[in-house]
């Protein structure tokens, strides 16, 4: 992992960058299950668009069988 703020390479056990103090985004790399979800900030295009809109994108990493009624 490289610090997104200053670019210095970091060991896996660091939570903060010792060079600049920025929090390292390790949680973005950790897999917690078969599904990965990321949030992206929206960009208002017209006046009616909410300034704080976001888009959630999910992806299933592992194959599994789902049955629904």
C-alpha positions as a Markdown table, in Angstrom:
| # | Residue | x | y | z |
|---|---|---|---|---|
| 1 | Unk | 0.0 | 0.0 | 0.0 |
| 2 | Unk | 1.2 | 3.5 | -0.9 |
| 3 | Unk | -0.1 | 6.5 | 1.0 |
| 4 | Unk | -2.6 | 8.3 | -1.2 |
| 5 | Unk | -1.5 | 11.6 | 0.3 |
| 6 | Unk | 2.3 | 11.5 | 0.0 |
| 7 | Unk | 3.1 | 8.3 | -2.0 |
| 8 | Unk | 5.3 | 6.7 | 0.6 |
| 9 | Unk | 5.1 | 2.9 | 0.7 |
| 10 | Unk | 3.6 | 1.6 | 4.0 |
| 11 | Unk | 3.8 | -1.8 | 5.8 |
| 12 | Unk | 0.5 | -3.7 | 6.3 |
| 13 | Unk | 0.4 | -3.0 | 10.0 |
| 14 | Unk | 0.4 | 0.8 | 9.7 |
| 15 | Unk | -3.0 | 2.6 | 10.0 |
| 16 | Unk | -1.5 | 6.1 | 9.6 |
| 17 | Unk | 1.3 | 7.2 | 7.3 |
| 18 | Unk | 4.4 | 8.1 | 9.5 |
| 19 | Unk | 5.6 | 10.6 | 6.8 |
| 20 | Unk | 2.5 | 12.8 | 6.5 |
| 21 | Unk | 0.0 | 11.4 | 9.1 |
| 22 | Unk | -2.8 | 10.6 | 6.6 |
| 23 | Unk | -5.1 | 7.7 | 7.4 |
| 24 | Unk | -4.3 | 4.7 | 5.1 |
| 25 | Unk | -7.3 | 3.3 | 3.3 |
| 26 | Unk | -6.7 | -0.4 | 4.2 |
| 27 | Unk | -10.4 | -1.0 | 4.6 |
| 28 | Unk | -10.8 | -0.5 | 0.8 |
| 29 | Unk | -8.6 | -3.5 | 0.2 |
| 30 | Unk | -9.9 | -5.9 | 2.8 |
| 31 | Unk | -12.5 | -8.4 | 1.6 |
| 32 | Unk | -15.2 | -9.1 | 4.1 |
| 33 | Unk | -17.3 | -11.5 | 2.1 |
| 34 | Unk | -18.4 | -12.4 | -1.4 |
| 35 | Unk | -19.7 | -8.9 | -2.1 |
| 36 | Unk | -17.6 | -5.7 | -2.5 |
| 37 | Unk | -19.3 | -2.3 | -2.3 |
| 38 | Unk | -17.8 | 1.1 | -3.1 |
| 39 | Unk | -19.3 | 4.6 | -2.8 |
| 40 | Unk | -18.7 | 7.3 | -5.4 |
| 41 | Unk | -19.5 | 11.0 | -4.9 |
| 42 | Unk | -21.9 | 12.4 | -7.4 |
| 43 | Unk | -21.2 | 15.5 | -9.6 |
| 44 | Unk | -24.2 | 17.8 | -9.9 |
| 45 | Unk | -24.9 | 18.4 | -13.6 |
| 46 | Unk | -28.1 | 20.5 | -13.5 |
| 47 | Unk | -29.5 | 22.8 | -10.8 |
| 48 | Unk | -32.0 | 20.1 | -9.6 |
| 49 | Unk | -29.2 | 17.6 | -8.8 |
| 50 | Unk | -28.5 | 17.1 | -5.1 |
| 51 | Unk | -25.0 | 18.5 | -4.1 |
| 52 | Unk | -24.3 | 15.5 | -1.8 |
| 53 | Unk | -25.5 | 12.7 | -4.1 |
| 54 | Unk | -23.6 | 9.4 | -4.2 |
| 55 | Unk | -23.6 | 6.2 | -6.2 |
| 56 | Unk | -23.2 | 2.8 | -4.6 |
| 57 | Unk | -21.7 | 0.1 | -6.8 |
| 58 | Unk | -21.7 | -3.5 | -5.6 |
| 59 | Unk | -19.9 | -6.5 | -7.1 |
| 60 | Unk | -20.0 | -10.1 | -6.2 |
| 61 | Unk | -16.5 | -11.5 | -6.0 |
| 62 | Unk | -17.2 | -15.1 | -5.2 |
| 63 | Unk | -19.8 | -17.3 | -6.9 |
| 64 | Unk | -22.6 | -18.5 | -4.7 |
| 65 | Unk | -26.1 | -19.9 | -5.3 |
| 66 | Unk | -29.1 | -17.8 | -4.2 |
| 67 | Unk | -32.6 | -19.1 | -4.2 |
| 68 | Unk | -35.6 | -16.9 | -3.7 |
| 69 | Unk | -39.3 | -17.7 | -3.6 |
